[in-house]
Amino acid sequence: MAGYKDQKIRCSVVVPLYNEAEAVEELYQRLKAALDGTAVGYELIFIDDGSTDRTPALIRSLADTDSTLTVVILRRNFGQTPALAAGFDIARGDIVISMDGDLQHSPEEIPRFIDKMKEGYDVVSGWRKERVDDFLTRKVPSRIANSLIRKISGVEIHDFGTTFKAYRRQVLKEVSLYGEMHRFIPALLSVRGVRIAEIPIKNIARPKGHSSYDLTRTFRVAFDLITLRFMLGYLARPLHFFGRAAWYCIFLAALSAFYMLYDKFAYSVPIFTAHGPLALAAGVLLLVGLGFGATGLIGEMISRLYFEATQKKPYSIREVHRSDEREEIRYEDP
């Protein structure tokens, strides 16, 4: 059997799972068939993200008989990004491929990702060129989000949202994942000068189970876009971001004050009688500007601590299950 007991691990496939009992066994069989045909040493990493169905029991039983499969059980449902982060931290392959566990991503396409990576790319992103999703709730928000991310990051790929991507493990070490930032990994890595490519992938309707996607994710992505813009442009220099807003506010306050003082001394116009609302607005603008400046200074100090401090993981592992280790690695409950 191919795998890390027989040869060096060249590829790690990371799959987060949440209530995928109906799909997980078919997914496993198709992954094995696709990877056994590549003649590449590999490992599978299934991360259970707090499932409430039979998913944990099923993947444990699969790992009992297969040394290429590692099962990670998280303590609760942390979300897709933390689950992927857990898998990335455990992965040992030179190439790390992430994908969904609901069979909407075809395991048979993994060799295409590996072949593209062999051309020297650091990241290969899947592109759902022909989407079968609902037009209003999925396609339209996706097109808007992808267009904004391209503009913000300067990375010219069509589909940031799909999980189906391949990475060189060493570049993954340079990015920390929080919130729902996994979709922005190519954008976050672009500032490191990595080589990024994309390949078209199939997009099929979910064959089994029920999707956990809802429209509220669109709003979460919108907030993450603001975070992305800040991280790409101002993470190491937040004062530049808040300082610009501060100067705009202070400049408008000063301009208003100059106008009112000119009116007073040139034409003896009483400020509070003739320009009461403007004086109030100038005062508010001044206070807001000073607030932005103070926020920027605090951000500068926090960013220094951020880069110097040890980062806390966004997930908590209950156990790691591998058949080649004789027993499970269990983590004591706090």
C-alpha distance (Angstrom), angle and dihedral (degrees) to the residues before:
residue distance angle dihedral
M1 . . .
A2 3.80 . .
G3 3.77 115.7 .
Y4 3.76 144.6 95.1
K5 3.81 94.6 -54.5
D6 3.80 90.5 62.0
Q7 3.78 104.6 36.6
K8 3.77 142.6 -3.5
I9 3.79 113.7 -63.1
R10 3.75 107.6 -109.0
C11 3.80 98.9 166.4
S12 3.81 134.6 34.1
V13 3.81 118.7 -167.7
V14 3.81 111.9 -156.8
V15 3.81 117.4 -162.1
P16 3.83 122.7 178.3
L17 3.80 112.8 -153.4
Y18 3.77 131.6 -162.6
N19 3.82 118.0 174.2
E20 3.82 93.4 -26.7
A21 3.82 98.2 142.0
E22 3.80 91.4 130.5
A23 3.79 93.9 54.2
V24 3.79 107.8 29.5
E25 3.82 100.2 86.0
E26 3.81 93.7 49.2
L27 3.80 89.0 45.2
Y28 3.79 90.9 52.5
Q29 3.82 94.2 49.0
R30 3.80 92.8 48.2
L31 3.80 92.3 47.0
K32 3.80 91.0 51.7
A33 3.80 92.6 48.9
A34 3.80 93.2 47.9
L35 3.81 95.3 47.1
D36 3.80 97.0 41.0
G37 3.80 86.4 59.4
T38 3.81 93.5 57.5
A39 3.83 98.4 64.9
V40 3.82 86.0 -136.8
G41 3.79 122.4 129.9
Y42 3.78 107.5 -114.4
E43 3.77 148.1 167.5
L44 3.78 131.8 -153.6
I45 3.80 119.9 -140.7
F46 3.80 117.3 -165.6
I47 3.81 114.5 -171.2
D48 3.78 116.2 -163.0
D49 3.79 106.7 -151.1
G50 3.79 99.5 -158.3
S51 3.81 98.3 -61.1
T52 3.80 117.4 -172.1
D53 3.81 96.0 -159.6
R54 3.83 131.2 64.6
T55 3.82 94.9 -69.4
P56 3.86 96.3 107.7
A57 3.81 93.3 49.6
L58 3.80 92.7 46.7
I59 3.79 96.1 50.9
R60 3.81 92.2 44.3
S61 3.81 89.3 55.3
L62 3.81 90.6 49.3
A63 3.82 91.2 50.7
D64 3.82 90.9 51.0
T65 3.81 90.6 69.4
D66 3.80 102.1 30.9
S67 3.79 124.2 65.5
T68 3.81 91.5 -166.6
L69 3.80 92.4 64.4
T70 3.79 123.7 82.5
V71 3.80 118.3 -173.3
V72 3.80 120.8 -155.8
I73 3.80 117.8 -167.8
L74 3.81 115.6 -161.9
R75 3.78 120.5 -152.5
R76 3.80 94.1 -120.4
N77 3.80 142.1 -14.1
F78 3.81 103.7 -61.0
G79 3.82 97.5 163.8
Q80 3.78 135.8 -105.0
T81 3.79 98.4 -70.2
P82 3.86 96.2 53.2
A83 3.82 89.6 43.6
L84 3.79 90.5 53.9
A85 3.81 90.2 46.0
A86 3.81 89.5 55.5
G87 3.80 90.5 51.4
F88 3.80 93.0 46.5
D89 3.80 91.3 51.6
I90 3.82 91.5 52.9
A91 3.82 96.9 40.8
R92 3.80 115.8 110.3
G93 3.79 101.8 -177.6
D94 3.79 125.3 108.8
I95 3.81 87.5 -128.2
V96 3.81 120.0 43.7
I97 3.80 118.0 -161.5
S98 3.79 121.0 -168.3
M99 3.78 124.3 -163.7
D100 3.81 141.8 157.3
G101 3.78 121.1 -94.1
D102 3.80 98.7 -138.8
L103 3.85 96.9 86.0
Q104 3.80 92.9 -110.3
H105 3.80 85.9 114.0
S106 3.80 113.6 63.9
P107 3.84 113.2 -131.5
E108 3.79 87.2 -155.2
E109 3.81 88.6 73.1
I110 3.82 94.2 61.4
P111 3.85 93.6 91.5
R112 3.82 88.1 59.2
F113 3.80 90.0 56.7
I114 3.80 90.9 49.2
D115 3.81 91.9 49.2
K116 3.81 91.2 50.1
M117 3.80 91.1 49.5
K118 3.81 89.0 54.0
E119 3.81 87.4 64.7
G120 3.80 87.9 71.5
Y121 3.79 103.1 -94.1
D122 3.80 122.0 143.6
V123 3.81 95.7 -155.0
V124 3.79 129.6 25.7
S125 3.79 115.3 -171.2
G126 3.78 126.6 -162.6
W127 3.80 118.0 -124.4
R128 3.79 119.1 -151.4
K129 3.78 91.2 -151.0
E130 3.81 95.0 171.3
R131 3.80 106.8 37.0
V132 3.79 121.9 -164.3
D133 3.81 96.1 -168.4
D134 3.79 127.1 117.4
F135 3.80 109.6 -72.7
L136 3.81 100.5 -135.4
T137 3.80 102.2 35.2
R138 3.80 99.7 36.7
K139 3.81 115.4 12.2
V140 3.81 99.8 45.7
P141 3.84 96.5 45.1
S142 3.82 89.2 44.5
R143 3.79 93.6 52.8
I144 3.79 92.1 48.0
A145 3.82 92.7 47.0
N146 3.81 93.8 46.6
S147 3.79 91.2 49.2
L148 3.81 91.5 50.9
I149 3.81 93.1 47.0
R150 3.81 91.1 50.6
K151 3.79 90.0 51.3
I152 3.80 94.0 45.8
S153 3.80 97.3 43.9
G154 3.79 103.5 28.6
V155 3.83 89.1 -133.2
E156 3.79 108.5 137.6
I157 3.79 103.0 -147.3
H158 3.78 124.1 124.5
D159 3.79 104.0 -140.9
F160 3.80 120.5 41.3
G161 3.79 93.0 157.2
T162 3.79 101.1 69.1
T163 3.80 117.5 95.2
F164 3.83 91.1 -149.7
K165 3.80 101.1 104.3
A166 3.80 139.9 128.2
Y167 3.80 125.1 -138.7
R168 3.77 138.6 -179.8
R169 3.79 104.6 -113.8
Q170 3.79 94.1 -130.2
V171 3.82 92.5 59.7
L172 3.81 91.9 49.5
K173 3.80 87.9 60.9
E174 3.81 88.1 65.4
V175 3.80 96.3 62.7
S176 3.81 131.2 64.9
L177 3.79 118.0 -150.9
Y178 3.80 124.3 -142.9
G179 3.81 136.0 150.6
E180 3.81 106.5 1.6
M181 3.79 95.8 -38.1
H182 3.81 96.1 129.8
R183 3.81 89.7 93.9
F184 3.82 89.2 59.2
I185 3.81 98.4 51.6
P186 3.85 93.9 111.5
A187 3.81 89.5 50.3
L188 3.81 93.0 47.1
L189 3.80 90.8 48.7
S190 3.80 93.9 46.5
V191 3.82 90.6 81.0
R192 3.83 87.2 60.4
G193 3.79 91.3 60.5
V194 3.80 96.6 -113.7
R195 3.80 121.4 164.3
I196 3.80 111.7 -112.6
A197 3.80 129.8 -168.7
E198 3.79 135.7 166.6
I199 3.77 135.5 -148.5
P200 3.82 129.0 -162.8
I201 3.81 114.2 -105.7
K202 3.78 133.3 -172.1
N203 3.78 118.4 -96.3
I204 3.78 114.2 -157.7
A205 3.78 133.8 171.6
R206 3.79 113.8 -94.2
P207 3.84 103.7 -87.9
K208 3.82 98.0 -161.9
G209 3.78 139.1 22.2
H210 3.79 127.4 7.3
S211 3.78 129.6 -66.7
S212 3.80 118.3 -114.5
Y213 3.83 89.8 -154.7
D214 3.79 118.2 117.2
L215 3.77 135.0 168.3
T216 3.81 92.5 -99.0
R217 3.80 87.9 74.7
T218 3.82 87.4 68.9
F219 3.80 89.8 63.0
R220 3.82 91.9 46.5
V221 3.80 89.2 52.3
A222 3.81 89.7 50.6
F223 3.82 90.6 55.9
D224 3.81 90.2 45.9
L225 3.81 88.9 54.3
I226 3.80 88.8 60.4
T227 3.81 88.9 49.6
L228 3.81 90.2 48.5
R229 3.80 92.0 52.9
F230 3.79 90.5 51.0
M231 3.82 93.9 45.6
L232 3.80 93.9 48.9
G233 3.77 96.4 45.5
Y234 3.77 110.6 21.1
L235 3.81 112.7 16.7
A236 3.80 93.0 110.6
R237 3.82 94.1 35.8
P238 3.81 110.1 34.8
L239 3.80 92.0 158.7
H240 3.81 88.0 68.5
F241 3.81 89.1 58.9
F242 3.80 99.1 43.5
G243 3.79 92.7 32.3
R244 3.80 91.9 61.8
A245 3.82 90.9 53.4
A246 3.80 89.2 46.0
W247 3.80 92.7 53.6
Y248 3.82 92.2 48.7
C249 3.80 91.3 52.6
I250 3.81 94.6 44.1
F251 3.83 91.6 45.8
L252 3.83 92.0 52.7
A253 3.82 90.2 46.3
A254 3.82 91.2 50.3
L255 3.83 92.1 46.5
S256 3.81 90.6 51.5
A257 3.82 91.5 47.2
F258 3.83 91.7 49.4
Y259 3.81 90.8 51.3
M260 3.80 93.0 49.5
L261 3.82 93.2 46.3
Y262 3.80 91.2 48.1
D263 3.80 90.2 50.8
K264 3.80 90.4 49.0
F265 3.80 98.9 48.7
A266 3.80 98.0 33.6
Y267 3.81 98.5 43.1
S268 3.83 103.1 13.7
V269 3.82 90.9 -119.2
P270 3.83 111.9 164.1
I271 3.80 107.9 -120.4
F272 3.80 101.4 -145.2
T273 3.80 93.9 42.3
A274 3.79 98.3 46.8
H275 3.80 100.9 25.7
G276 3.81 105.4 27.8
P277 3.84 97.2 132.4
L278 3.81 91.7 42.5
A279 3.80 91.5 50.3
L280 3.79 90.1 50.4
A281 3.81 91.0 48.8
A282 3.82 90.9 49.3
G283 3.78 90.9 51.6
V284 3.80 92.1 49.2
L285 3.81 91.5 47.7
L286 3.79 90.6 51.4
L287 3.80 92.3 50.7
V288 3.82 91.9 45.8
G289 3.80 90.7 49.0
L290 3.78 91.9 51.0
G291 3.83 88.3 47.6
F292 3.81 91.3 53.5
G293 3.80 90.2 48.9
A294 3.79 92.3 50.6
T295 3.81 90.5 47.1
G296 3.79 90.0 52.5
L297 3.80 92.4 51.5
I298 3.80 91.5 48.6
G299 3.81 88.7 47.9
E300 3.81 89.9 53.0
M301 3.80 90.6 55.2
I302 3.81 92.8 45.1
S303 3.81 91.4 49.6
R304 3.79 90.0 54.2
L305 3.80 89.7 52.7
Y306 3.81 90.0 45.6
F307 3.77 93.0 57.3
E308 3.79 94.0 43.6
A309 3.80 102.2 40.8
T310 3.80 127.2 81.9
Q311 3.78 108.3 -101.7
K312 3.79 119.5 -122.5
K313 3.80 116.5 -130.6
P314 3.84 116.3 -112.1
Y315 3.81 92.1 -136.1
S316 3.81 140.9 49.5
I317 3.81 122.2 -139.7
R318 3.78 121.4 -143.9
E319 3.82 96.0 -174.9
V320 3.79 145.4 -15.9
H321 3.78 114.1 -143.0
R322 3.82 123.3 -160.2
S323 3.79 128.1 158.7
D324 3.82 94.3 -143.8
E325 3.81 93.4 60.6
R326 3.82 96.4 64.1
E327 3.78 91.4 -132.4
E328 3.74 139.6 33.1
I329 3.77 122.0 -92.5
R330 3.81 101.3 -124.8
Y331 3.77 125.0 -170.1
E332 3.78 118.3 -143.1
D333 3.78 115.0 -114.5
P334 3.78 111.6 -112.7
